[in-house]
Amino acid sequence: MPKIKVFLLFFLLSSIIYSQSKFEISVHIGYSNPLLEAHGEKLIIDSTETIYIDGKRLLVSDNLGTKNGYGVQSFLKYNFTPKGHFKGLFSLGYNIVYGTYSGKTRDDPYEAGVRIQTFSAGLGAEINPMGHKSSVYPSLFGLFRLNLIGGETYYQAGLDFLKVTPRFGYSAGFNVNFKLSKMIGLYTGYTYSFDNPIGRQTEETYEADPHVIPFRDEASQTNGLSNDRRIAYWSIQIGMNFFFK
């Protein structure tokens, strides 16, 4: 008899927790502004179609020469509290920061540039101080991310390609959410992302293909970098929330 009571109590508690839990999917697009060594303003191409960023090739440039960007992020959320005050997050995303430059080499005009791309997967949490039952509510979030970073310089077609390299980083920010119905909402907000604070490498070696270059982001006395190259950016975003039982 006691075993039956314990089983019934466990079943009742499980049913209550399950009935109060919700899954949520969020998707947003955003504009990204590069910071730190990701940002740069000087890029030229010479008559041999070699691109220089601040006077150095992408392999050893002091910055990465990007000026703008955009990204797409998706989140699977699980509500640990009935009113959505605390949520676990799993994210998948893509971000690109780039710089496009126009100029002349001798008498020939050109348009050349550089792109740095990040594919990411992350785990984190979201806090909703007011819950998500109100029609308008704020939220704060943070994520620890695995980032696959690559890129290229280009002129008409790709010139030098950064070898895709894993790094660990984080992103954090806030949103203002607008609930339109029990199932759908909108949100807008701000995010700060730092893609390579953990796992930076000196990468002293070269690839067999001369157009594929290692991603050096930690300076050493022999690898040509005068300082670490940190990939960071802020973003403003707009997106949609979808709520599920």
Biotite code that builds the C-alpha atoms (Angstrom):
import biotite.structure as struc

atoms = struc.array([
    struc.Atom([0.000, 0.000, 0.000], chain_id="A", res_id=1, res_name="MET", atom_name="CA", element="C"),
    struc.Atom([2.745, 2.548, 0.859], chain_id="A", res_id=2, res_name="PRO", atom_name="CA", element="C"),
    struc.Atom([4.475, 1.732, -2.458], chain_id="A", res_id=3, res_name="LYS", atom_name="CA", element="C"),
    struc.Atom([1.257, 2.494, -4.349], chain_id="A", res_id=4, res_name="ILE", atom_name="CA", element="C"),
    struc.Atom([0.903, 5.841, -2.540], chain_id="A", res_id=5, res_name="LYS", atom_name="CA", element="C"),
    struc.Atom([4.502, 6.768, -3.348], chain_id="A", res_id=6, res_name="VAL", atom_name="CA", element="C"),
    struc.Atom([3.981, 5.812, -6.995], chain_id="A", res_id=7, res_name="PHE", atom_name="CA", element="C"),
    struc.Atom([0.759, 7.858, -7.211], chain_id="A", res_id=8, res_name="LEU", atom_name="CA", element="C"),
    struc.Atom([2.446, 10.857, -5.574], chain_id="A", res_id=9, res_name="LEU", atom_name="CA", element="C"),
    struc.Atom([5.394, 10.616, -8.006], chain_id="A", res_id=10, res_name="PHE", atom_name="CA", element="C"),
    struc.Atom([3.004, 10.311, -10.960], chain_id="A", res_id=11, res_name="PHE", atom_name="CA", element="C"),
    struc.Atom([0.991, 13.328, -9.777], chain_id="A", res_id=12, res_name="LEU", atom_name="CA", element="C"),
    struc.Atom([4.071, 15.498, -9.294], chain_id="A", res_id=13, res_name="LEU", atom_name="CA", element="C"),
    struc.Atom([5.455, 14.468, -12.700], chain_id="A", res_id=14, res_name="SER", atom_name="CA", element="C"),
    struc.Atom([2.151, 15.311, -14.370], chain_id="A", res_id=15, res_name="SER", atom_name="CA", element="C"),
    struc.Atom([2.035, 18.728, -12.712], chain_id="A", res_id=16, res_name="ILE", atom_name="CA", element="C"),
    struc.Atom([5.630, 19.558, -13.693], chain_id="A", res_id=17, res_name="ILE", atom_name="CA", element="C"),
    struc.Atom([5.091, 18.373, -17.260], chain_id="A", res_id=18, res_name="TYR", atom_name="CA", element="C"),
    struc.Atom([1.823, 20.254, -17.646], chain_id="A", res_id=19, res_name="SER", atom_name="CA", element="C"),
    struc.Atom([3.479, 23.460, -16.462], chain_id="A", res_id=20, res_name="GLN", atom_name="CA", element="C"),
    struc.Atom([6.554, 23.092, -18.684], chain_id="A", res_id=21, res_name="SER", atom_name="CA", element="C"),
    struc.Atom([6.733, 24.632, -22.125], chain_id="A", res_id=22, res_name="LYS", atom_name="CA", element="C"),
    struc.Atom([9.070, 24.452, -25.049], chain_id="A", res_id=23, res_name="PHE", atom_name="CA", element="C"),
    struc.Atom([9.792, 27.579, -27.027], chain_id="A", res_id=24, res_name="GLU", atom_name="CA", element="C"),
    struc.Atom([11.519, 28.192, -30.357], chain_id="A", res_id=25, res_name="ILE", atom_name="CA", element="C"),
    struc.Atom([12.965, 31.601, -31.147], chain_id="A", res_id=26, res_name="SER", atom_name="CA", element="C"),
    struc.Atom([14.514, 32.784, -34.414], chain_id="A", res_id=27, res_name="VAL", atom_name="CA", element="C"),
    struc.Atom([16.021, 36.171, -35.197], chain_id="A", res_id=28, res_name="HIS", atom_name="CA", element="C"),
    struc.Atom([18.041, 38.068, -37.776], chain_id="A", res_id=29, res_name="ILE", atom_name="CA", element="C"),
    struc.Atom([20.306, 40.947, -36.902], chain_id="A", res_id=30, res_name="GLY", atom_name="CA", element="C"),
    struc.Atom([22.865, 43.534, -37.896], chain_id="A", res_id=31, res_name="TYR", atom_name="CA", element="C"),
    struc.Atom([26.387, 42.975, -36.510], chain_id="A", res_id=32, res_name="SER", atom_name="CA", element="C"),
    struc.Atom([29.079, 45.568, -35.858], chain_id="A", res_id=33, res_name="ASN", atom_name="CA", element="C"),
    struc.Atom([32.649, 44.181, -35.508], chain_id="A", res_id=34, res_name="PRO", atom_name="CA", element="C"),
    struc.Atom([34.821, 45.204, -32.542], chain_id="A", res_id=35, res_name="LEU", atom_name="CA", element="C"),
    struc.Atom([38.421, 44.856, -31.314], chain_id="A", res_id=36, res_name="LEU", atom_name="CA", element="C"),
    struc.Atom([40.764, 43.283, -33.919], chain_id="A", res_id=37, res_name="GLU", atom_name="CA", element="C"),
    struc.Atom([37.842, 42.122, -36.050], chain_id="A", res_id=38, res_name="ALA", atom_name="CA", element="C"),
    struc.Atom([37.260, 45.751, -37.028], chain_id="A", res_id=39, res_name="HIS", atom_name="CA", element="C"),
    struc.Atom([39.462, 47.533, -39.573], chain_id="A", res_id=40, res_name="GLY", atom_name="CA", element="C"),
    struc.Atom([39.330, 50.335, -42.132], chain_id="A", res_id=41, res_name="GLU", atom_name="CA", element="C"),
    struc.Atom([42.349, 49.828, -44.427], chain_id="A", res_id=42, res_name="LYS", atom_name="CA", element="C"),
    struc.Atom([42.469, 47.266, -47.239], chain_id="A", res_id=43, res_name="LEU", atom_name="CA", element="C"),
    struc.Atom([44.214, 47.502, -50.599], chain_id="A", res_id=44, res_name="ILE", atom_name="CA", element="C"),
    struc.Atom([44.971, 45.137, -53.479], chain_id="A", res_id=45, res_name="ILE", atom_name="CA", element="C"),
    struc.Atom([48.117, 45.348, -55.598], chain_id="A", res_id=46, res_name="ASP", atom_name="CA", element="C"),
    struc.Atom([48.693, 44.557, -59.279], chain_id="A", res_id=47, res_name="SER", atom_name="CA", element="C"),
    struc.Atom([49.394, 40.899, -58.473], chain_id="A", res_id=48, res_name="THR", atom_name="CA", element="C"),
    struc.Atom([45.926, 40.590, -56.896], chain_id="A", res_id=49, res_name="GLU", atom_name="CA", element="C"),
    struc.Atom([47.372, 40.267, -53.405], chain_id="A", res_id=50, res_name="THR", atom_name="CA", element="C"),
    struc.Atom([45.212, 41.830, -50.682], chain_id="A", res_id=51, res_name="ILE", atom_name="CA", element="C"),
    struc.Atom([46.791, 43.692, -47.785], chain_id="A", res_id=52, res_name="TYR", atom_name="CA", element="C"),
    struc.Atom([44.976, 44.685, -44.582], chain_id="A", res_id=53, res_name="ILE", atom_name="CA", element="C"),
    struc.Atom([46.766, 47.564, -42.866], chain_id="A", res_id=54, res_name="ASP", atom_name="CA", element="C"),
    struc.Atom([49.829, 46.719, -44.952], chain_id="A", res_id=55, res_name="GLY", atom_name="CA", element="C"),
    struc.Atom([49.893, 42.975, -44.150], chain_id="A", res_id=56, res_name="LYS", atom_name="CA", element="C"),
    struc.Atom([48.349, 39.865, -45.678], chain_id="A", res_id=57, res_name="ARG", atom_name="CA", element="C"),
    struc.Atom([45.405, 38.208, -43.942], chain_id="A", res_id=58, res_name="LEU", atom_name="CA", element="C"),
    struc.Atom([47.755, 35.580, -42.500], chain_id="A", res_id=59, res_name="LEU", atom_name="CA", element="C"),
    struc.Atom([49.487, 38.121, -40.241], chain_id="A", res_id=60, res_name="VAL", atom_name="CA", element="C"),
    struc.Atom([47.362, 41.292, -40.383], chain_id="A", res_id=61, res_name="SER", atom_name="CA", element="C"),
    struc.Atom([46.962, 43.191, -37.097], chain_id="A", res_id=62, res_name="ASP", atom_name="CA", element="C"),
    struc.Atom([43.214, 43.395, -37.650], chain_id="A", res_id=63, res_name="ASN", atom_name="CA", element="C"),
    struc.Atom([40.777, 41.576, -39.897], chain_id="A", res_id=64, res_name="LEU", atom_name="CA", element="C"),
    struc.Atom([39.514, 44.577, -41.853], chain_id="A", res_id=65, res_name="GLY", atom_name="CA", element="C"),
    struc.Atom([35.759, 44.058, -41.379], chain_id="A", res_id=66, res_name="THR", atom_name="CA", element="C"),
    struc.Atom([33.271, 46.911, -40.988], chain_id="A", res_id=67, res_name="LYS", atom_name="CA", element="C"),
    struc.Atom([29.737, 45.484, -41.056], chain_id="A", res_id=68, res_name="ASN", atom_name="CA", element="C"),
    struc.Atom([27.907, 42.208, -40.677], chain_id="A", res_id=69, res_name="GLY", atom_name="CA", element="C"),
    struc.Atom([24.723, 40.270, -40.112], chain_id="A", res_id=70, res_name="TYR", atom_name="CA", element="C"),
    struc.Atom([23.638, 37.053, -38.485], chain_id="A", res_id=71, res_name="GLY", atom_name="CA", element="C"),
    struc.Atom([20.868, 34.501, -38.016], chain_id="A", res_id=72, res_name="VAL", atom_name="CA", element="C"),
    struc.Atom([20.266, 32.721, -34.700], chain_id="A", res_id=73, res_name="GLN", atom_name="CA", element="C"),
    struc.Atom([17.805, 30.050, -33.580], chain_id="A", res_id=74, res_name="SER", atom_name="CA", element="C"),
    struc.Atom([17.057, 28.915, -30.013], chain_id="A", res_id=75, res_name="PHE", atom_name="CA", element="C"),
    struc.Atom([15.324, 25.930, -28.496], chain_id="A", res_id=76, res_name="LEU", atom_name="CA", element="C"),
    struc.Atom([14.184, 26.895, -24.990], chain_id="A", res_id=77, res_name="LYS", atom_name="CA", element="C"),
    struc.Atom([12.857, 24.832, -22.114], chain_id="A", res_id=78, res_name="TYR", atom_name="CA", element="C"),
    struc.Atom([10.961, 26.527, -19.309], chain_id="A", res_id=79, res_name="ASN", atom_name="CA", element="C"),
    struc.Atom([11.908, 25.236, -15.871], chain_id="A", res_id=80, res_name="PHE", atom_name="CA", element="C"),
    struc.Atom([9.271, 27.352, -14.121], chain_id="A", res_id=81, res_name="THR", atom_name="CA", element="C"),
    struc.Atom([5.513, 27.570, -14.797], chain_id="A", res_id=82, res_name="PRO", atom_name="CA", element="C"),
    struc.Atom([5.559, 31.258, -15.775], chain_id="A", res_id=83, res_name="LYS", atom_name="CA", element="C"),
    struc.Atom([8.818, 31.145, -17.726], chain_id="A", res_id=84, res_name="GLY", atom_name="CA", element="C"),
    struc.Atom([11.074, 32.985, -15.258], chain_id="A", res_id=85, res_name="HIS", atom_name="CA", element="C"),
    struc.Atom([14.015, 30.670, -16.004], chain_id="A", res_id=86, res_name="PHE", atom_name="CA", element="C"),
    struc.Atom([14.727, 28.855, -19.268], chain_id="A", res_id=87, res_name="LYS", atom_name="CA", element="C"),
    struc.Atom([17.467, 26.585, -20.542], chain_id="A", res_id=88, res_name="GLY", atom_name="CA", element="C"),
    struc.Atom([18.778, 27.413, -24.034], chain_id="A", res_id=89, res_name="LEU", atom_name="CA", element="C"),
    struc.Atom([20.274, 25.512, -26.944], chain_id="A", res_id=90, res_name="PHE", atom_name="CA", element="C"),
    struc.Atom([21.300, 27.658, -29.901], chain_id="A", res_id=91, res_name="SER", atom_name="CA", element="C"),
    struc.Atom([22.478, 27.290, -33.486], chain_id="A", res_id=92, res_name="LEU", atom_name="CA", element="C"),
    struc.Atom([23.655, 30.305, -35.422], chain_id="A", res_id=93, res_name="GLY", atom_name="CA", element="C"),
    struc.Atom([25.610, 31.904, -38.217], chain_id="A", res_id=94, res_name="TYR", atom_name="CA", element="C"),
    struc.Atom([27.284, 35.316, -38.268], chain_id="A", res_id=95, res_name="ASN", atom_name="CA", element="C"),
    struc.Atom([29.385, 37.083, -40.868], chain_id="A", res_id=96, res_name="ILE", atom_name="CA", element="C"),
    struc.Atom([31.389, 40.287, -40.530], chain_id="A", res_id=97, res_name="VAL", atom_name="CA", element="C"),
    struc.Atom([32.902, 41.751, -43.685], chain_id="A", res_id=98, res_name="TYR", atom_name="CA", element="C"),
    struc.Atom([34.551, 44.742, -45.272], chain_id="A", res_id=99, res_name="GLY", atom_name="CA", element="C"),
    struc.Atom([34.183, 45.744, -48.908], chain_id="A", res_id=100, res_name="THR", atom_name="CA", element="C"),
    struc.Atom([36.596, 48.332, -50.337], chain_id="A", res_id=101, res_name="TYR", atom_name="CA", element="C"),
    struc.Atom([36.712, 50.192, -53.641], chain_id="A", res_id=102, res_name="SER", atom_name="CA", element="C"),
    struc.Atom([39.811, 51.825, -55.104], chain_id="A", res_id=103, res_name="GLY", atom_name="CA", element="C"),
    struc.Atom([42.346, 51.759, -57.915], chain_id="A", res_id=104, res_name="LYS", atom_name="CA", element="C"),
    struc.Atom([45.485, 49.818, -58.610], chain_id="A", res_id=105, res_name="THR", atom_name="CA", element="C"),
    struc.Atom([47.355, 51.850, -61.237], chain_id="A", res_id=106, res_name="ARG", atom_name="CA", element="C"),
    struc.Atom([44.557, 52.730, -63.685], chain_id="A", res_id=107, res_name="ASP", atom_name="CA", element="C"),
    struc.Atom([42.250, 49.836, -62.858], chain_id="A", res_id=108, res_name="ASP", atom_name="CA", element="C"),
    struc.Atom([39.362, 50.274, -60.414], chain_id="A", res_id=109, res_name="PRO", atom_name="CA", element="C"),
    struc.Atom([38.673, 47.404, -58.048], chain_id="A", res_id=110, res_name="TYR", atom_name="CA", element="C"),
    struc.Atom([36.248, 46.219, -55.424], chain_id="A", res_id=111, res_name="GLU", atom_name="CA", element="C"),
    struc.Atom([37.790, 43.793, -52.960], chain_id="A", res_id=112, res_name="ALA", atom_name="CA", element="C"),
    struc.Atom([37.165, 42.697, -49.410], chain_id="A", res_id=113, res_name="GLY", atom_name="CA", element="C"),
    struc.Atom([37.351, 40.242, -46.566], chain_id="A", res_id=114, res_name="VAL", atom_name="CA", element="C"),
    struc.Atom([34.779, 38.042, -44.847], chain_id="A", res_id=115, res_name="ARG", atom_name="CA", element="C"),
    struc.Atom([34.980, 36.335, -41.434], chain_id="A", res_id=116, res_name="ILE", atom_name="CA", element="C"),
    struc.Atom([32.254, 33.772, -40.777], chain_id="A", res_id=117, res_name="GLN", atom_name="CA", element="C"),
    struc.Atom([31.203, 31.910, -37.631], chain_id="A", res_id=118, res_name="THR", atom_name="CA", element="C"),
    struc.Atom([28.959, 28.862, -37.320], chain_id="A", res_id=119, res_name="PHE", atom_name="CA", element="C"),
    struc.Atom([28.045, 28.324, -33.677], chain_id="A", res_id=120, res_name="SER", atom_name="CA", element="C"),
    struc.Atom([26.301, 25.933, -31.292], chain_id="A", res_id=121, res_name="ALA", atom_name="CA", element="C"),
    struc.Atom([25.702, 26.969, -27.703], chain_id="A", res_id=122, res_name="GLY", atom_name="CA", element="C"),
    struc.Atom([24.180, 26.139, -24.331], chain_id="A", res_id=123, res_name="LEU", atom_name="CA", element="C"),
    struc.Atom([22.977, 28.691, -21.838], chain_id="A", res_id=124, res_name="GLY", atom_name="CA", element="C"),
    struc.Atom([20.148, 30.185, -19.860], chain_id="A", res_id=125, res_name="ALA", atom_name="CA", element="C"),
    struc.Atom([17.559, 32.940, -20.067], chain_id="A", res_id=126, res_name="GLU", atom_name="CA", element="C"),
    struc.Atom([16.028, 34.881, -17.185], chain_id="A", res_id=127, res_name="ILE", atom_name="CA", element="C"),
    struc.Atom([12.636, 36.555, -17.534], chain_id="A", res_id=128, res_name="ASN", atom_name="CA", element="C"),
    struc.Atom([12.146, 38.721, -14.382], chain_id="A", res_id=129, res_name="PRO", atom_name="CA", element="C"),
    struc.Atom([8.409, 39.194, -15.126], chain_id="A", res_id=130, res_name="MET", atom_name="CA", element="C"),
    struc.Atom([7.827, 35.743, -16.615], chain_id="A", res_id=131, res_name="GLY", atom_name="CA", element="C"),
    struc.Atom([6.376, 35.434, -20.100], chain_id="A", res_id=132, res_name="HIS", atom_name="CA", element="C"),
    struc.Atom([2.682, 35.778, -19.274], chain_id="A", res_id=133, res_name="LYS", atom_name="CA", element="C"),
    struc.Atom([2.633, 39.572, -19.747], chain_id="A", res_id=134, res_name="SER", atom_name="CA", element="C"),
    struc.Atom([2.053, 41.157, -23.137], chain_id="A", res_id=135, res_name="SER", atom_name="CA", element="C"),
    struc.Atom([5.428, 42.951, -22.881], chain_id="A", res_id=136, res_name="VAL", atom_name="CA", element="C"),
    struc.Atom([8.329, 41.545, -20.846], chain_id="A", res_id=137, res_name="TYR", atom_name="CA", element="C"),
    struc.Atom([12.152, 41.802, -20.738], chain_id="A", res_id=138, res_name="PRO", atom_name="CA", element="C"),
    struc.Atom([14.606, 38.893, -20.822], chain_id="A", res_id=139, res_name="SER", atom_name="CA", element="C"),
    struc.Atom([18.331, 38.471, -20.177], chain_id="A", res_id=140, res_name="LEU", atom_name="CA", element="C"),
    struc.Atom([20.379, 35.616, -21.646], chain_id="A", res_id=141, res_name="PHE", atom_name="CA", element="C"),
    struc.Atom([23.866, 34.157, -21.817], chain_id="A", res_id=142, res_name="GLY", atom_name="CA", element="C"),
    struc.Atom([25.417, 31.354, -23.875], chain_id="A", res_id=143, res_name="LEU", atom_name="CA", element="C"),
    struc.Atom([28.657, 29.370, -23.918], chain_id="A", res_id=144, res_name="PHE", atom_name="CA", element="C"),
    struc.Atom([29.378, 28.548, -27.559], chain_id="A", res_id=145, res_name="ARG", atom_name="CA", element="C"),
    struc.Atom([31.446, 26.305, -29.792], chain_id="A", res_id=146, res_name="LEU", atom_name="CA", element="C"),
    struc.Atom([32.390, 28.434, -32.816], chain_id="A", res_id=147, res_name="ASN", atom_name="CA", element="C"),
    struc.Atom([33.678, 27.225, -36.179], chain_id="A", res_id=148, res_name="LEU", atom_name="CA", element="C"),
    struc.Atom([35.500, 30.224, -37.633], chain_id="A", res_id=149, res_name="ILE", atom_name="CA", element="C"),
    struc.Atom([36.573, 30.662, -41.244], chain_id="A", res_id=150, res_name="GLY", atom_name="CA", element="C"),
    struc.Atom([36.821, 33.377, -43.856], chain_id="A", res_id=151, res_name="GLY", atom_name="CA", element="C"),
    struc.Atom([38.424, 34.687, -47.009], chain_id="A", res_id=152, res_name="GLU", atom_name="CA", element="C"),
    struc.Atom([39.750, 37.674, -48.863], chain_id="A", res_id=153, res_name="THR", atom_name="CA", element="C"),
    struc.Atom([38.167, 38.183, -52.263], chain_id="A", res_id=154, res_name="TYR", atom_name="CA", element="C"),
    struc.Atom([38.514, 40.088, -55.498], chain_id="A", res_id=155, res_name="TYR", atom_name="CA", element="C"),
    struc.Atom([36.088, 38.912, -58.215], chain_id="A", res_id=156, res_name="GLN", atom_name="CA", element="C"),
    struc.Atom([36.570, 35.447, -56.656], chain_id="A", res_id=157, res_name="ALA", atom_name="CA", element="C"),
    struc.Atom([38.172, 34.117, -53.477], chain_id="A", res_id=158, res_name="GLY", atom_name="CA", element="C"),
    struc.Atom([41.903, 34.729, -53.031], chain_id="A", res_id=159, res_name="LEU", atom_name="CA", element="C"),
    struc.Atom([43.074, 33.500, -49.611], chain_id="A", res_id=160, res_name="ASP", atom_name="CA", element="C"),
    struc.Atom([40.907, 31.238, -47.451], chain_id="A", res_id=161, res_name="PHE", atom_name="CA", element="C"),
    struc.Atom([41.166, 30.868, -43.684], chain_id="A", res_id=162, res_name="LEU", atom_name="CA", element="C"),
    struc.Atom([41.140, 27.239, -42.614], chain_id="A", res_id=163, res_name="LYS", atom_name="CA", element="C"),
    struc.Atom([37.945, 26.581, -40.647], chain_id="A", res_id=164, res_name="VAL", atom_name="CA", element="C"),
    struc.Atom([39.010, 26.368, -37.007], chain_id="A", res_id=165, res_name="THR", atom_name="CA", element="C"),
    struc.Atom([37.117, 25.644, -33.753], chain_id="A", res_id=166, res_name="PRO", atom_name="CA", element="C"),
    struc.Atom([37.162, 28.147, -30.910], chain_id="A", res_id=167, res_name="ARG", atom_name="CA", element="C"),
    struc.Atom([35.117, 28.575, -27.732], chain_id="A", res_id=168, res_name="PHE", atom_name="CA", element="C"),
    struc.Atom([33.368, 31.801, -26.824], chain_id="A", res_id=169, res_name="GLY", atom_name="CA", element="C"),
    struc.Atom([30.263, 33.357, -25.398], chain_id="A", res_id=170, res_name="TYR", atom_name="CA", element="C"),
    struc.Atom([27.418, 35.734, -26.120], chain_id="A", res_id=171, res_name="SER", atom_name="CA", element="C"),
    struc.Atom([25.108, 37.643, -23.792], chain_id="A", res_id=172, res_name="ALA", atom_name="CA", element="C"),
    struc.Atom([22.377, 40.199, -24.168], chain_id="A", res_id=173, res_name="GLY", atom_name="CA", element="C"),
    struc.Atom([18.828, 41.262, -23.531], chain_id="A", res_id=174, res_name="PHE", atom_name="CA", element="C"),
    struc.Atom([15.527, 41.315, -25.395], chain_id="A", res_id=175, res_name="ASN", atom_name="CA", element="C"),
    struc.Atom([12.214, 43.098, -25.103], chain_id="A", res_id=176, res_name="VAL", atom_name="CA", element="C"),
    struc.Atom([9.451, 40.587, -25.910], chain_id="A", res_id=177, res_name="ASN", atom_name="CA", element="C"),
    struc.Atom([5.954, 41.284, -27.204], chain_id="A", res_id=178, res_name="PHE", atom_name="CA", element="C"),
    struc.Atom([3.455, 38.470, -26.818], chain_id="A", res_id=179, res_name="LYS", atom_name="CA", element="C"),
    struc.Atom([0.888, 38.518, -29.626], chain_id="A", res_id=180, res_name="LEU", atom_name="CA", element="C"),
    struc.Atom([-1.002, 35.357, -28.629], chain_id="A", res_id=181, res_name="SER", atom_name="CA", element="C"),
    struc.Atom([-0.548, 32.203, -26.545], chain_id="A", res_id=182, res_name="LYS", atom_name="CA", element="C"),
    struc.Atom([1.511, 30.722, -29.379], chain_id="A", res_id=183, res_name="MET", atom_name="CA", element="C"),
    struc.Atom([3.404, 33.600, -31.057], chain_id="A", res_id=184, res_name="ILE", atom_name="CA", element="C"),
    struc.Atom([5.445, 36.621, -30.010], chain_id="A", res_id=185, res_name="GLY", atom_name="CA", element="C"),
    struc.Atom([7.944, 39.142, -31.353], chain_id="A", res_id=186, res_name="LEU", atom_name="CA", element="C"),
    struc.Atom([11.137, 40.432, -29.802], chain_id="A", res_id=187, res_name="TYR", atom_name="CA", element="C"),
    struc.Atom([13.948, 42.899, -30.388], chain_id="A", res_id=188, res_name="THR", atom_name="CA", element="C"),
    struc.Atom([17.189, 43.295, -28.504], chain_id="A", res_id=189, res_name="GLY", atom_name="CA", element="C"),
    struc.Atom([20.965, 43.565, -28.236], chain_id="A", res_id=190, res_name="TYR", atom_name="CA", element="C"),
    struc.Atom([23.726, 40.909, -28.090], chain_id="A", res_id=191, res_name="THR", atom_name="CA", element="C"),
    struc.Atom([27.468, 41.070, -27.431], chain_id="A", res_id=192, res_name="TYR", atom_name="CA", element="C"),
    struc.Atom([29.461, 38.121, -28.810], chain_id="A", res_id=193, res_name="SER", atom_name="CA", element="C"),
    struc.Atom([33.105, 37.152, -28.330], chain_id="A", res_id=194, res_name="PHE", atom_name="CA", element="C"),
    struc.Atom([33.911, 34.201, -30.597], chain_id="A", res_id=195, res_name="ASP", atom_name="CA", element="C"),
    struc.Atom([37.482, 33.282, -29.635], chain_id="A", res_id=196, res_name="ASN", atom_name="CA", element="C"),
    struc.Atom([38.463, 34.080, -26.025], chain_id="A", res_id=197, res_name="PRO", atom_name="CA", element="C"),
    struc.Atom([39.232, 30.375, -25.415], chain_id="A", res_id=198, res_name="ILE", atom_name="CA", element="C"),
    struc.Atom([41.450, 28.168, -27.565], chain_id="A", res_id=199, res_name="GLY", atom_name="CA", element="C"),
    struc.Atom([43.406, 30.790, -29.515], chain_id="A", res_id=200, res_name="ARG", atom_name="CA", element="C"),
    struc.Atom([46.433, 29.307, -31.314], chain_id="A", res_id=201, res_name="GLN", atom_name="CA", element="C"),
    struc.Atom([49.706, 30.607, -32.743], chain_id="A", res_id=202, res_name="THR", atom_name="CA", element="C"),
    struc.Atom([49.468, 28.213, -35.756], chain_id="A", res_id=203, res_name="GLU", atom_name="CA", element="C"),
    struc.Atom([53.100, 28.415, -36.868], chain_id="A", res_id=204, res_name="GLU", atom_name="CA", element="C"),
    struc.Atom([52.694, 25.868, -39.689], chain_id="A", res_id=205, res_name="THR", atom_name="CA", element="C"),
    struc.Atom([51.481, 26.410, -43.251], chain_id="A", res_id=206, res_name="TYR", atom_name="CA", element="C"),
    struc.Atom([48.972, 24.491, -45.356], chain_id="A", res_id=207, res_name="GLU", atom_name="CA", element="C"),
    struc.Atom([49.976, 22.578, -48.493], chain_id="A", res_id=208, res_name="ALA", atom_name="CA", element="C"),
    struc.Atom([47.621, 24.740, -50.574], chain_id="A", res_id=209, res_name="ASP", atom_name="CA", element="C"),
    struc.Atom([49.086, 28.284, -50.642], chain_id="A", res_id=210, res_name="PRO", atom_name="CA", element="C"),
    struc.Atom([45.594, 29.800, -50.863], chain_id="A", res_id=211, res_name="HIS", atom_name="CA", element="C"),
    struc.Atom([44.452, 28.063, -47.654], chain_id="A", res_id=212, res_name="VAL", atom_name="CA", element="C"),
    struc.Atom([46.048, 29.723, -44.649], chain_id="A", res_id=213, res_name="ILE", atom_name="CA", element="C"),
    struc.Atom([45.915, 28.795, -40.956], chain_id="A", res_id=214, res_name="PRO", atom_name="CA", element="C"),
    struc.Atom([43.847, 30.941, -38.637], chain_id="A", res_id=215, res_name="PHE", atom_name="CA", element="C"),
    struc.Atom([46.389, 32.585, -36.352], chain_id="A", res_id=216, res_name="ARG", atom_name="CA", element="C"),
    struc.Atom([44.751, 34.457, -33.494], chain_id="A", res_id=217, res_name="ASP", atom_name="CA", element="C"),
    struc.Atom([47.364, 34.290, -30.718], chain_id="A", res_id=218, res_name="GLU", atom_name="CA", element="C"),
    struc.Atom([50.519, 36.349, -31.162], chain_id="A", res_id=219, res_name="ALA", atom_name="CA", element="C"),
    struc.Atom([53.971, 34.822, -30.780], chain_id="A", res_id=220, res_name="SER", atom_name="CA", element="C"),
    struc.Atom([57.518, 36.019, -31.453], chain_id="A", res_id=221, res_name="GLN", atom_name="CA", element="C"),
    struc.Atom([57.723, 34.002, -34.653], chain_id="A", res_id=222, res_name="THR", atom_name="CA", element="C"),
    struc.Atom([54.251, 33.779, -36.260], chain_id="A", res_id=223, res_name="ASN", atom_name="CA", element="C"),
    struc.Atom([54.086, 37.355, -37.566], chain_id="A", res_id=224, res_name="GLY", atom_name="CA", element="C"),
    struc.Atom([51.263, 38.649, -35.328], chain_id="A", res_id=225, res_name="LEU", atom_name="CA", element="C"),
    struc.Atom([52.010, 41.688, -33.208], chain_id="A", res_id=226, res_name="SER", atom_name="CA", element="C"),
    struc.Atom([48.919, 41.136, -31.030], chain_id="A", res_id=227, res_name="ASN", atom_name="CA", element="C"),
    struc.Atom([46.123, 38.607, -30.508], chain_id="A", res_id=228, res_name="ASP", atom_name="CA", element="C"),
    struc.Atom([43.255, 38.822, -32.989], chain_id="A", res_id=229, res_name="ARG", atom_name="CA", element="C"),
    struc.Atom([39.989, 38.813, -31.045], chain_id="A", res_id=230, res_name="ARG", atom_name="CA", element="C"),
    struc.Atom([36.725, 38.369, -32.936], chain_id="A", res_id=231, res_name="ILE", atom_name="CA", element="C"),
    struc.Atom([34.003, 40.280, -31.128], chain_id="A", res_id=232, res_name="ALA", atom_name="CA", element="C"),
    struc.Atom([30.899, 42.153, -32.284], chain_id="A", res_id=233, res_name="TYR", atom_name="CA", element="C"),
    struc.Atom([27.660, 43.608, -31.027], chain_id="A", res_id=234, res_name="TRP", atom_name="CA", element="C"),
    struc.Atom([24.360, 42.914, -32.719], chain_id="A", res_id=235, res_name="SER", atom_name="CA", element="C"),
    struc.Atom([20.868, 44.314, -32.738], chain_id="A", res_id=236, res_name="ILE", atom_name="CA", element="C"),
    struc.Atom([18.179, 41.806, -33.632], chain_id="A", res_id=237, res_name="GLN", atom_name="CA", element="C"),
    struc.Atom([14.512, 41.301, -34.370], chain_id="A", res_id=238, res_name="ILE", atom_name="CA", element="C"),
    struc.Atom([12.823, 37.915, -34.171], chain_id="A", res_id=239, res_name="GLY", atom_name="CA", element="C"),
    struc.Atom([9.846, 35.717, -33.364], chain_id="A", res_id=240, res_name="MET", atom_name="CA", element="C"),
    struc.Atom([8.988, 33.447, -30.421], chain_id="A", res_id=241, res_name="ASN", atom_name="CA", element="C"),
    struc.Atom([6.873, 30.317, -30.865], chain_id="A", res_id=242, res_name="PHE", atom_name="CA", element="C"),
    struc.Atom([5.426, 28.683, -27.717], chain_id="A", res_id=243, res_name="PHE", atom_name="CA", element="C"),
    struc.Atom([4.566, 24.988, -27.377], chain_id="A", res_id=244, res_name="PHE", atom_name="CA", element="C"),
    struc.Atom([3.228, 22.803, -24.584], chain_id="A", res_id=245, res_name="LYS", atom_name="CA", element="C"),
])
